[in-house]
Amino acid sequence: MFVDSHCHLDRLSADTHAGDLAATLDAARDRGVKQFLAIAVTLDGVPELAAIRETHPDVVISAGVHPLHEVAQEPEVVDIVACAREHGAVAIGESGLDYHYDSVSRECQYERFARHLKAATELRAPIIVHTREAREDTLDLIRAHTDPAIGGVLHCFTEDLDMAREAVRLGFYISLSGIVTFRNATSVKELARRLPLDRLLIETDSPYLAPVPYRGKPNEPAWVVEVAQCIAAERGISVEEVALQTTANFHQLFRAAAPEAPADLRQALSDAGFVR
């Protein structure tokens, strides 16, 4: 069993299974992907994600505003909390800092991220963090506003091993995407080898960043299997071990999603001695 811990189900390409979301999810289920975390990039989009969840019980959702998304009115902590509660989000985000682009000022991103961290702390919910070229500010804000007992995930992580290790120390997980399959992604492959397996998640970030051998195509949740296969090859372990542990990690972090795990999975995790 695999979990796609980060996908944008409201933004999938019209070319993916002819734009049929049910067919797209069925294709993933047929490959053993049994749960999906649909990620918000704006609070206005959360109701659509909630509607998807109502039709597909193996989907859970987040609530938040992407650091590069321009909004007319910045949401306050109370707004983020209210949206998450109203729509049953299991996490806050994605939020964070992206200093590679300047479409939203660094100052605005910084304050927005701080509000999302405070909302996550108030809700006792994990936060999904987008970070790019913003190492110190990202870690400083996490230290200031996050309870390590709740933590979160640095998603689609491409920064260095030292930053990943510090995030793990602060109670965070590291999620690897299809980038790990790219031939020139040597630093991400090193992360796949050297980070503790019980702190790794896998994701597609669909419809972006399709893995090898699908590069150049719109990504889809079924291809999270390729991410797991690459991690297994880098570590010299079975794909089944990667699947079991990353699924256990997902339910350990996103505890509100764990009750949806089927009984046979819980028993398999228990029998195998994996973290739950």
Buried (B, 14 or more C-beta within 10 A) or exposed (E): BBBBBBBBBBBBBEEBBEEEBEEBBEBBBEBBBBBBBBBBBBBEBBBBBBEBBEEBEBBBBBBBBBBBBEBEEEBEBEBBBBBBEEBBBBBBBBBBBBBEEEEBEBEEBBEBBBBBBBBBBBBEBBBBBBBBEBBEBBBEBBEEBBEEEBBBBBBBBBBEBEBBBBBBEBBBBBBBBBBBBBEEBEEBBBBBEEBEBBBBBBBBBBBBBBBBEBEEBBBBBBBBBBBBBBBBBBBEEEBBBBBBBBBBBBBBBBEBBBEBBEEEBBEBBEEEEBEB
